[in-house]
Amino acid sequence: MRPWLRVFLIGFGLWLATVLVTAWTGNSNLVPTVVLFGSFLVPVTFVVWAHGRDHSPRVTVELLFMAFVVGGVLGVLGASLLESWLIRPSISMYVLVGLIEEGVKLAALMFVTRKMVRRSAMDGVVLGATVGFGFAAFESAGYAFNALFTADGLSLAQLVETEVLRGILTPVGHGLWTAIAGGALFAAAGRLTGPVLLTYLGVSLLHALWDSMSAIAIAITLVLTGRPWQFELLRIGRVPHVSEWQVHMYTLLNWAGLVVISLVALAWLWTTTGSARRDDEILSQ
């Protein structure tokens, strides 16, 4: 059995057992275990998969650990500070979040790999993905913890639903975007060149579109199906009732947008890794 699959199956089994025991006994002491297993399972699995798929002697287990934990924590802390200082509710909010979070992850990657003497673009892809998945794991733990608290008290079901949804979406989120940026950074020998900055802006745009997809889907749904009375209520600051058909259209547009954004990012990563492998082959000759 492949190492990444073994990690996922064992981790999933332990997480599922912890959820069932917590639900059966009502023991709140087990909640942190549910949060940690559910938040870290998919990110750690993908890091193990990426390391095994493109193993490099320069990318050691110690460096992977540093990239995941130190890079992930530094990214979350940096993003939290900058967003609290700079972000205010506005149309540009999603763009600023994308620029900030992709910027701090790239800076964290540069910090944890500052002592690497030799590096290749594929090393950047793997280590960039590791920093991104570390960021995603710690961020998901926060979302899961917040989902636990509801107006009716603690909700294990809502915590689990949050972890499952974020676990499904994790592979096409932070890890993917930072892998692309990391590949560009290492291809430029760790320097912030023009192509690196353009790549950073590109992944920041993908991030912003991802975060704003719900708002975009609502806007498109209203443009296509909105009634005059709904626009009038919106104009005076009231939330109008929506039809069942509008709810279905919003859901379809939202998920279709996320799929398109994911496919664009995956195609970009495929191009990046293909170019990186060719460069590695040339250097090894």
C-alpha positions in Angstrom: 0.0 0.0 0.0 1.3 3.5 -0.9 2.4 5.6 2.1 0.0 8.4 1.4 -2.9 6.0 1.2 -1.9 4.3 4.4 -1.6 7.7 6.1 -5.1 8.7 4.9 -6.8 5.4 5.8 -5.3 5.2 9.3 -6.0 8.9 10.0 -9.5 8.7 8.7 -10.2 5.6 10.8 -8.9 7.3 13.9 -10.9 10.5 13.1 -14.1 8.5 12.5 -13.6 6.5 15.7 -13.0 9.7 17.7 -16.2 11.3 16.2 -18.3 8.3 17.1 -16.9 8.0 20.6 -17.4 11.7 21.2 -21.0 11.6 20.0 -21.7 8.4 22.1 -20.1 9.6 25.4 -20.6 13.4 25.1 -17.0 13.8 26.3 -16.0 17.3 25.4 -12.3 16.4 26.2 -12.2 14.6 22.8 -13.3 17.6 20.8 -9.7 18.9 20.3 -8.8 15.5 18.9 -11.7 15.7 16.4 -10.7 19.2 15.4 -7.0 18.3 14.8 -7.6 15.0 13.0 -10.2 16.4 10.8 -8.3 19.5 9.9 -4.8 17.9 9.4 -5.8 14.6 7.7 -6.2 15.8 4.1 -3.3 18.3 4.1 -0.8 15.8 5.6 -2.0 13.1 3.2 -1.3 15.4 0.2 2.1 16.4 1.6 3.1 12.7 1.9 1.8 12.1 -1.7 3.7 15.1 -3.2 6.9 14.1 -1.4 6.7 10.5 -2.6 5.8 11.5 -6.2 8.7 13.9 -6.7 11.2 12.8 -4.2 14.3 15.0 -4.0 17.4 14.5 -1.8 17.2 18.3 -1.1 13.7 18.1 0.3 14.3 16.3 3.6 11.6 15.2 6.1 12.9 17.9 8.5 12.5 20.6 5.8 9.0 19.3 5.0 8.1 19.5 8.7 9.5 23.0 8.9 7.6 24.1 5.8 4.3 22.6 7.0 4.4 23.7 10.7 6.6 26.8 10.7 5.5 28.0 7.3 1.9 27.3 8.0 1.8 29.0 11.3 3.8 32.0 10.1 1.4 32.3 7.2 -1.7 32.2 9.4 -0.3 34.7 11.9 0.9 37.1 9.2 -2.4 36.9 7.3 -4.4 37.5 10.5 -2.3 40.6 11.5 -2.4 42.1 8.0 -6.0 41.5 7.4 -7.0 43.0 10.8 -5.0 46.1 9.9 -5.9 46.5 6.2 -9.2 44.8 5.5 -12.4 46.7 5.7 -15.8 45.6 4.2 -15.7 46.7 0.5 -15.8 45.4 -3.0 -11.9 45.1 -3.0 -11.9 43.0 0.2 -11.6 39.7 -1.6 -8.7 41.0 -3.7 -6.8 42.2 -0.7 -7.4 38.9 1.1 -5.9 37.0 -1.9 -2.9 39.3 -2.1 -2.2 39.2 1.6 -2.6 35.4 2.1 -0.7 34.4 -1.0 2.0 37.0 -0.1 2.5 35.7 3.5 2.6 32.1 2.3 5.3 33.0 -0.3 7.2 34.9 2.4 7.0 32.0 4.7 8.3 29.7 2.0 11.2 32.0 1.4 12.0 32.0 5.1 11.9 28.2 5.7 14.0 27.5 2.6 16.5 30.4 3.1 19.4 28.0 3.8 18.9 25.8 0.7 22.0 26.1 -1.5 20.7 24.1 -4.5 17.1 24.1 -5.5 14.9 23.2 -8.5 11.5 24.3 -9.6 10.0 20.9 -8.5 11.5 21.5 -5.0 9.6 24.7 -5.0 6.3 23.0 -6.1 6.6 20.4 -3.3 7.7 22.8 -0.6 5.2 25.5 -1.7 2.4 23.0 -1.6 3.6 21.9 1.9 3.5 25.5 3.2 0.1 26.0 1.6 -1.3 22.8 3.1 0.1 23.8 6.5 -1.7 27.1 6.2 -4.9 25.3 5.2 -4.7 22.8 8.1 -4.3 25.5 10.8 -7.0 27.7 9.2 -9.4 24.8 8.9 -8.8 24.0 12.6 -10.0 27.5 13.4 -13.1 27.2 11.2 -13.9 23.9 12.8 -13.5 25.2 16.3 -15.8 28.2 15.5 -18.4 25.8 13.9 -18.6 23.9 17.2 -20.4 26.9 18.9 -24.0 27.6 18.0 -26.9 29.5 19.5 -28.2 26.2 20.9 -24.8 25.2 22.5 -22.1 22.9 21.2 -22.7 21.2 17.8 -20.5 18.2 17.0 -22.5 17.7 13.8 -21.7 21.2 12.5 -18.1 20.8 13.4 -17.9 17.5 11.4 -19.8 19.0 8.4 -17.3 21.9 8.3 -14.3 19.6 8.5 -15.7 17.3 5.7 -16.5 20.2 3.4 -13.1 21.9 3.9 -11.3 18.5 3.6 -12.9 18.0 0.2 -12.0 21.4 -1.0 -8.5 21.5 0.5 -6.6 19.9 -2.5 -7.7 22.7 -4.8 -7.1 25.6 -2.4 -4.1 26.9 -0.5 -1.8 24.0 -1.3 -2.4 24.2 -5.0 -1.9 28.0 -5.2 1.3 28.1 -3.2 2.7 25.1 -5.2 2.4 27.2 -8.4 4.0 30.2 -6.7 6.7 28.1 -5.2 7.6 26.5 -8.5 8.0 30.0 -10.1 10.0 31.2 -7.1 12.5 28.3 -7.2 12.7 28.5 -11.0 14.0 32.0 -10.4 16.6 30.7 -7.8 14.6 32.3 -5.0 14.6 35.8 -6.4 11.5 38.0 -6.8 11.7 38.4 -10.6 9.1 39.7 -12.9 7.7 36.2 -13.7 7.5 35.4 -10.0 5.6 38.6 -9.2 3.2 37.9 -12.1 2.7 34.4 -10.8 2.0 35.8 -7.4 -0.6 38.2 -8.8 -2.2 35.3 -10.8 -2.6 33.0 -7.9 -3.9 35.9 -5.7 -6.5 36.5 -8.4 -7.6 32.8 -8.3 -7.7 33.0 -4.5 -9.9 36.2 -4.7 -12.2 34.7 -7.2 -12.6 31.5 -5.1 -13.4 33.5 -2.0 -15.8 35.8 -3.8 -17.6 33.1 -5.8 -20.6 33.0 -3.5 -21.1 36.8 -4.0 -20.5 36.5 -7.7 -23.1 33.7 -7.9 -25.7 35.8 -6.0 -25.1 38.8 -8.3 -25.4 36.7 -11.5 -28.6 34.9 -10.2 -30.2 38.3 -9.4 -29.2 39.7 -12.8 -30.7 36.7 -14.6 -33.8 36.0 -12.5 -34.3 39.0 -10.2 -37.7 40.7 -10.0 -38.2 44.5 -9.8 -39.6 44.2 -6.2 -36.4 42.3 -5.2 -34.1 45.1 -6.5 -36.3 47.7 -4.8 -35.9 45.9 -1.4 -32.2 45.7 -2.0 -32.0 49.4 -2.8 -33.5 50.3 0.6 -31.2 47.9 2.4 -33.6 45.0 3.0 -33.0 41.4 2.1 -35.8 40.1 -0.3 -37.2 36.6 -0.2 -35.9 34.3 -3.0 -37.6 31.6 -4.9 -36.7 27.9 -4.9 -35.5 28.3 -8.5 -33.2 31.1 -7.6 -31.7 29.0 -4.8 -31.0 26.2 -7.2 -29.5 28.6 -9.8 -27.2 30.2 -7.1 -26.0 26.8 -6.0 -25.3 25.7 -9.6 -23.4 28.9 -10.4 -21.4 28.8 -7.2 -20.2 25.3 -7.6 -19.6 25.7 -11.4 -17.4 28.7 -10.6 -15.4 26.8 -8.1 -14.9 24.0 -10.5 -13.7 26.3 -13.3 -11.3 28.1 -10.9 -9.9 24.7 -9.8 -9.4 23.5 -13.3 -7.6 26.6 -14.3 -5.3 26.3 -11.3 -4.7 22.5 -11.9 -3.9 23.2 -15.6 -1.4 25.9 -14.5 0.2 23.6 -12.0 0.5 20.9 -14.7 2.2 23.3 -17.0 4.6 24.4 -14.1 5.5 20.8 -13.2 6.0 19.8 -16.8 8.4 22.7 -17.3 10.2 21.9 -14.0 10.7 18.3 -14.9 12.2 19.2 -18.3 14.6 21.7 -16.6 15.6 19.0 -14.0 16.4 16.5 -16.9 18.5 19.1 -18.6 20.5 19.9 -15.5 21.0 16.1 -14.7 22.5 15.5 -18.2 
